Amino acid sequence: MALLAVEGGIQAWRAETPLERPPGPPLGRPKVVDDDAQKLLDLRAAKPGSNCRTDFERWTGAGQQRARIRYQDADARVAELLALMTPASGKSS
C-alpha cells in the first residue's frame, strides 16, 4: 500500500510539474549560412569567373577545415539561390 501511495504521489507531482527542456536551436537555415552566401556572392561579383575560395576562406578567419566547410555550405546556398532566381527553362509560353 505504501508503495502505491508513493507511486501515486510521484505521478501527481509529474503531472503538476512538466519537464522543462532547454530551448533548442532555431528552426530553419542558420544566419551564418545566409551571411556566408552573401559574402561569397559579393566576392564573385568583384571577381567574375573566379570561385573565390581562397578569398572566402581567408575572410572567414576560421581554421582551414572549418573554412572549407563554410565555403561548401555557402556555395550550396548560392547555387540554391541562383536556381530560385533563374526562370525554369523548357517552358514555352
MDAnalysis code that builds the backbone (N, CA, C; Angstrom):
import MDAnalysis as mda
import numpy as np

u = mda.Universe.empty(279, n_residues=93, atom_resindex=np.repeat(np.arange(93), 3), trajectory=True)
u.add_TopologyAttr("name", ["N", "CA", "C"] * 93)
u.add_TopologyAttr("resid", np.arange(1, 94))
u.add_TopologyAttr("resname", ["MET", "ALA", "LEU", "LEU", "ALA", "VAL", "GLU", "GLY", "GLY", "ILE", "GLN", "ALA", "TRP", "ARG", "ALA", "GLU", "THR", "PRO", "LEU", "GLU", "ARG", "PRO", "PRO", "GLY", "PRO", "PRO", "LEU", "GLY", "ARG", "PRO", "LYS", "VAL", "VAL", "ASP", "ASP", "ASP", "ALA", "GLN", "LYS", "LEU", "LEU", "ASP", "LEU", "ARG", "ALA", "ALA", "LYS", "PRO", "GLY", "SER", "ASN", "CYS", "ARG", "THR", "ASP", "PHE", "GLU", "ARG", "TRP", "THR", "GLY", "ALA", "GLY", "GLN", "GLN", "ARG", "ALA", "ARG", "ILE", "ARG", "TYR", "GLN", "ASP", "ALA", "ASP", "ALA", "ARG", "VAL", "ALA", "GLU", "LEU", "LEU", "ALA", "LEU", "MET", "THR", "PRO", "ALA", "SER", "GLY", "LYS", "SER", "SER"])
u.atoms.positions = np.array([
    [0.818, -1.192, 0.000],
    [0.000, 0.000, 0.000],
    [0.863, 1.258, 0.000],
    [1.933, 1.212, 0.796],
    [2.797, 2.384, 0.898],
    [3.447, 2.677, -0.456],
    [3.849, 1.627, -1.176],
    [4.456, 1.829, -2.492],
    [3.464, 2.448, -3.473],
    [2.210, 2.022, -3.414],
    [1.188, 2.602, -4.281],
    [0.977, 4.074, -3.962],
    [1.002, 4.416, -2.691],
    [0.828, 5.810, -2.291],
    [1.997, 6.658, -2.791],
    [3.208, 6.127, -2.665],
    [4.385, 6.851, -3.142],
    [4.323, 7.012, -4.660],
    [3.984, 5.917, -5.349],
    [3.883, 5.980, -6.810],
    [2.814, 6.980, -7.236],
    [1.686, 6.985, -6.558],
    [0.626, 7.947, -6.864],
    [1.090, 9.374, -6.641],
    [1.863, 9.594, -5.580],
    [2.406, 10.925, -5.312],
    [3.377, 11.369, -6.387],
    [4.203, 10.437, -6.841],
    [5.164, 10.757, -7.908],
    [4.434, 11.113, -9.194],
    [3.406, 10.346, -9.531],
    [2.643, 10.630, -10.754],
    [1.945, 11.978, -10.659],
    [1.397, 12.287, -9.483],
    [0.733, 13.582, -9.299],
    [1.747, 14.716, -9.440],
    [2.953, 14.527, -8.865],
    [3.985, 15.563, -8.962],
    [4.415, 15.772, -10.418],
    [4.558, 14.668, -11.166],
    [4.946, 14.787, -12.580],
    [3.879, 15.503, -13.396],
    [2.623, 15.252, -13.061],
    [1.538, 15.915, -13.788],
    [1.530, 17.417, -13.501],
    [1.904, 17.797, -12.296],
    [1.888, 19.214, -11.916],
    [3.117, 19.963, -12.431],
    [4.221, 19.291, -12.550],
    [5.462, 19.951, -12.975],
    [5.972, 19.300, -14.255],
    [5.575, 19.852, -15.400],
    [6.035, 19.280, -16.670],
    [7.552, 19.453, -16.823],
    [8.125, 18.587, -17.618],
    [9.561, 18.657, -17.885],
    [9.895, 19.953, -18.610],
    [10.935, 20.582, -18.162],
    [11.397, 21.788, -18.845],
    [12.649, 21.434, -19.614],
    [12.577, 21.655, -20.891],
    [13.724, 21.371, -21.745],
    [14.337, 22.692, -22.175],
    [15.639, 22.728, -22.262],
    [16.263, 23.965, -22.738],
    [15.862, 24.202, -24.193],
    [15.761, 25.456, -24.581],
    [15.376, 25.726, -25.972],
    [16.429, 25.180, -26.930],
    [15.953, 24.575, -27.990],
    [16.853, 24.023, -28.992],
    [17.263, 25.090, -29.979],
    [18.027, 24.709, -30.967],
    [18.417, 25.685, -31.984],
    [17.191, 26.128, -32.774],
    [17.204, 27.348, -33.264],
    [16.057, 27.825, -34.027],
    [15.875, 27.003, -35.299],
    [14.641, 26.872, -35.714],
    [14.350, 26.126, -36.934],
    [14.751, 26.950, -38.147],
    [15.025, 26.275, -39.219],
    [15.394, 26.964, -40.449],
    [16.893, 27.035, -40.644],
    [17.276, 27.754, -41.655],
    [18.685, 27.865, -42.017],
    [19.395, 28.824, -41.060],
    [20.581, 28.447, -40.579],
    [21.331, 29.350, -39.694],
    [21.695, 30.647, -40.403],
    [21.708, 31.742, -39.665],
    [22.020, 33.051, -40.233],
    [23.426, 33.069, -40.826],
    [24.343, 32.326, -40.219],
    [25.719, 32.293, -40.707],
    [25.766, 31.829, -42.157],
    [24.967, 30.824, -42.499],
    [24.987, 30.299, -43.876],
    [24.526, 31.375, -44.848],
    [23.454, 32.083, -44.494],
    [22.979, 33.144, -45.380],
    [24.000, 34.274, -45.492],
    [24.631, 34.651, -44.367],
    [25.648, 35.701, -44.401],
    [26.852, 35.262, -45.231],
    [27.260, 34.005, -45.055],
    [28.381, 33.471, -45.830],
    [28.048, 33.456, -47.314],
    [26.819, 33.073, -47.643],
    [26.406, 33.029, -49.048],
    [26.437, 34.431, -49.651],
    [25.979, 35.414, -48.885],
    [26.005, 36.796, -49.388],
    [27.438, 37.266, -49.615],
    [28.327, 36.946, -48.686],
    [29.733, 37.339, -48.840],
    [30.336, 36.653, -50.064],
    [30.018, 35.387, -50.276],
    [30.530, 34.670, -51.439],
    [30.000, 35.280, -52.730],
    [28.738, 35.662, -52.747],
    [28.177, 36.342, -53.926],
    [28.908, 37.656, -54.180],
    [29.185, 38.412, -53.111],
    [29.898, 39.687, -53.251],
    [31.309, 39.476, -53.803],
    [32.004, 38.463, -53.276],
    [33.357, 38.179, -53.761],
    [33.340, 37.774, -55.230],
    [32.373, 36.952, -55.606],
    [32.289, 36.504, -57.004],
    [31.893, 37.644, -57.936],
    [31.081, 38.576, -57.440],
    [30.713, 39.730, -58.258],
    [31.938, 40.621, -58.493],
    [32.810, 40.698, -57.490],
    [34.016, 41.510, -57.627],
    [35.038, 40.848, -58.552],
    [35.025, 39.524, -58.609],
    [35.964, 38.772, -59.454],
    [35.190, 37.785, -60.325],
    [34.560, 38.260, -61.402],
    [33.790, 37.354, -62.261],
    [34.659, 36.227, -62.807],
    [34.074, 35.039, -62.861],
    [34.776, 33.889, -63.395],
    [35.635, 33.153, -62.380],
    [35.720, 33.676, -61.172],
    [36.531, 33.035, -60.135],
    [35.601, 32.416, -59.096],
    [36.024, 31.300, -58.494],
    [35.182, 30.717, -57.450],
    [35.465, 31.366, -56.095],
    [36.549, 32.144, -55.993],
    [36.890, 32.938, -54.806],
    [37.039, 32.116, -53.536],
    [37.395, 30.871, -53.666],
    [37.507, 30.003, -52.485],
    [38.540, 30.518, -51.487],
    [39.728, 30.833, -51.964],
    [40.776, 31.275, -51.036],
    [40.419, 32.613, -50.389],
    [39.832, 33.525, -51.162],
    [39.402, 34.807, -50.584],
    [38.350, 34.590, -49.507],
    [37.406, 33.711, -49.792],
    [36.340, 33.431, -48.824],
    [36.920, 32.788, -47.567],
    [37.788, 31.799, -47.732],
    [38.366, 31.116, -46.582],
    [39.201, 32.077, -45.738],
    [39.890, 32.983, -46.377],
    [40.660, 33.996, -45.650],
    [39.709, 34.931, -44.891],
    [38.597, 35.301, -45.536],
    [37.622, 36.204, -44.919],
    [37.002, 35.604, -43.664],
    [36.739, 34.300, -43.655],
    [36.079, 33.689, -42.502],
    [36.927, 33.773, -41.251],
    [38.247, 33.688, -41.405],
    [39.116, 33.708, -40.241],
    [39.064, 32.407, -39.454],
    [38.347, 31.427, -39.968],
    [38.223, 30.135, -39.293],
    [39.416, 29.265, -39.652],
    [39.543, 28.161, -38.938],
    [40.585, 27.193, -39.260],
    [40.358, 26.642, -40.654],
    [41.378, 26.046, -41.215],
    [41.320, 25.596, -42.610],
    [40.156, 24.645, -42.877],
    [39.965, 23.646, -42.034],
    [38.883, 22.681, -42.267],
    [37.521, 23.347, -42.102],
    [37.355, 24.153, -41.065],
    [36.072, 24.834, -40.834],
    [35.775, 25.815, -41.965],
    [36.807, 26.494, -42.451],
    [36.617, 27.439, -43.557],
    [36.165, 26.707, -44.817],
    [36.726, 25.520, -45.061],
    [36.291, 24.723, -46.223],
    [34.831, 24.317, -46.098],
    [34.444, 23.897, -44.899],
    [33.051, 23.502, -44.679],
    [32.125, 24.687, -44.894],
    [32.503, 25.837, -44.356],
    [31.680, 27.040, -44.540],
    [31.597, 27.417, -46.010],
    [32.706, 27.252, -46.742],
    [32.688, 27.553, -48.174],
    [31.724, 26.614, -48.900],
    [31.783, 25.328, -48.578],
    [30.893, 24.362, -49.228],
    [29.429, 24.688, -48.933],
    [29.127, 25.019, -47.685],
    [27.752, 25.374, -47.322],
    [27.308, 26.644, -48.049],
    [28.186, 27.642, -48.091],
    [27.854, 28.894, -48.767],
    [27.675, 28.665, -50.264],
    [28.539, 27.854, -50.864],
    [28.447, 27.573, -52.291],
    [27.138, 26.857, -52.617],
    [26.742, 25.928, -51.758],
    [25.465, 25.222, -51.963],
    [24.294, 26.195, -51.856],
    [24.367, 27.107, -50.892],
    [23.288, 28.094, -50.719],
    [23.233, 29.038, -51.918],
    [24.389, 29.451, -52.429],
    [24.435, 30.318, -53.607],
    [23.803, 29.603, -54.800],
    [24.144, 28.345, -54.992],
    [23.554, 27.578, -56.096],
    [22.040, 27.477, -55.936],
    [21.601, 27.282, -54.705],
    [20.160, 27.210, -54.432],
    [19.484, 28.542, -54.750],
    [20.102, 29.639, -54.333],
    [19.531, 30.967, -54.606],
    [19.496, 31.258, -56.103],
    [20.571, 30.905, -56.801],
    [20.602, 31.139, -58.244],
    [19.554, 30.302, -58.966],
    [19.325, 29.078, -58.494],
    [18.302, 28.225, -59.108],
    [16.911, 28.819, -58.893],
    [16.697, 29.431, -57.747],
    [15.401, 30.049, -57.479],
    [15.181, 31.303, -58.343],
    [16.278, 32.025, -58.628],
    [16.166, 33.264, -59.384],
    [16.104, 33.029, -60.878],
    [16.611, 31.907, -61.344],
    [16.631, 31.604, -62.762],
    [15.262, 31.059, -63.187],
    [14.675, 31.644, -64.230],
    [13.384, 31.115, -64.687],
    [13.554, 29.684, -65.202],
    [12.546, 28.901, -64.995],
    [12.593, 27.495, -65.426],
    [12.710, 27.450, -66.941],
    [13.696, 26.723, -67.431],
    [13.886, 26.603, -68.875],
    [13.046, 25.454, -69.406],
    [12.746, 25.528, -70.667],
    [11.984, 24.455, -71.283],
    [10.485, 24.703, -71.259],
    [10.069, 25.735, -70.565],
    [8.631, 26.043, -70.551],
    [8.358, 27.032, -71.687],
    [7.422, 26.699, -72.484],
    [7.059, 27.604, -73.564],
    [5.784, 28.336, -73.213],
    [5.693, 29.604, -73.670],
    [4.519, 30.392, -73.332],
    [3.429, 30.244, -74.350],
])
